[in-house]
Amino acid sequence: MLRVWVFLLHSLITPSFAKRMPPPILTPLEVEKNQIQVRFVNNPCLTRQGLCSFQVFVTSTPIGKKGARAFDWKTVIYESDYIKDLERDIQEIHPKSLELKDGLIQVTDEFGSTYRIDPKTGFLISPHSPLFYENWPQKPRS
């Protein structure tokens, strides 16, 4: 009987039975008086099947500038579908890191895919177009 109680107590307090951890908080970069941030948005579900879209993008905003049109540039780096009726947090693919490397902005997602962006223009250098994760958790298609 004691083993049953120990098992129940252990299962209640261990994270293995908990929901997925929240996405990491990525510290914005400062590049030439601009703040570089990774943002993501859940787009509205537009299909009858309840298929929705999760979009990740990088923005550059002059430091001190605010408002809806404050971005110098906004670049989509990847998107993924998710099914409306399933738990969304376990279907999302979050960015894991944001850094400046060799003069380029580099973002890495949970699958290890790396995205390189020119900090001045917002041009996506690698890959050449945003990735699209379809039927997650399969590999992305470009």
Secondary structure, DSSP 8 states (H G I E B T S, - for coil): -HHHHHHHHHHHHSGGGS----------EEETTEEEEEEEEEE---STT-EEEEEEEEEEEETT--STT--SEEEEEEEEEEETTS-STTT---EEEEEEETTEEEEEETT--EEEE-TTT--EEESSS-EEE-STTS--B-
